Amino acid sequence: MPFLTLLTRVHPARPKCLTRCIESVKAQTDQDLQHLLLRPAVEPHDVIKVGPLIYYAANLIEGRYIVQLPDDDRLRSPNFVRDLKAAIGAEDVDMVIFRMELGDPAHVVTGTGICPPDDKWRERKIEPGFIAGQNGIVRREIYDGARHEWLRPDYGADFYYLQTAFRLSKKVIWWDYVGIESQGIEGNNSGKAEDLIELKPRMK
């Protein structure tokens, strides 16, 4: 059983983003993982229609823990999996909440571009608009109990998934680690095609 399964929903008009996403997974120093690429049957891409792909991935998932990694994001460090293992250790953890970089801080007008931002991070709250679906890593059993939220016909399905997973979790680690970064300079790509996204030059 792999330690971690990464779920990537594939946008038909973002091949370069997908390549960079896959490269960030292949670059991991610890390959105790499974990377599932989920492609929508309905194209062009619609972020609401592809949400259920996370739900229907259940029979393909082999990992002990599960995280969403959109194709327009990438793992920020080649040591992400190794560092996650160290953060969890021998504890029986249900959920890990960590942070991500939404955009290049030099191009973000307010804050540092980190999600959740510092004030919300200190409050330890799952709050819409300040946390994304890829900020949560959940144990397989928690995924099974929360995955129905991905069937919601609205843009906020990822938030409700995290909220339900948080409610079901007995042991939660707030891991102050920026583990994922958006590939787009502006951060929130909102389902845009690749030619509408100003991409960062490379992974740090």
Secondary structure as UniProt FT lines:
FT   STRAND          4..9
FT   TURN            12..13
FT   HELIX           15..26
FT   STRAND          33..38
FT   HELIX           47..50
FT   HELIX           52..56
FT   HELIX           57..60
FT   STRAND          65..68
FT   TURN            71..72
FT   STRAND          73..75
FT   TURN            78..79
FT   HELIX           80..88
FT   TURN            89..90
FT   STRAND          95..101
FT   HELIX           105..107
FT   STRAND          114..115
FT   HELIX           118..123
FT   TURN            128..129
FT   HELIX           133..135
FT   STRAND          136..139
FT   HELIX           140..146
FT   HELIX           147..151
FT   TURN            155..156
FT   HELIX           157..168
FT   STRAND          172..182
FT   TURN            190..191
FT   HELIX           194..196
//
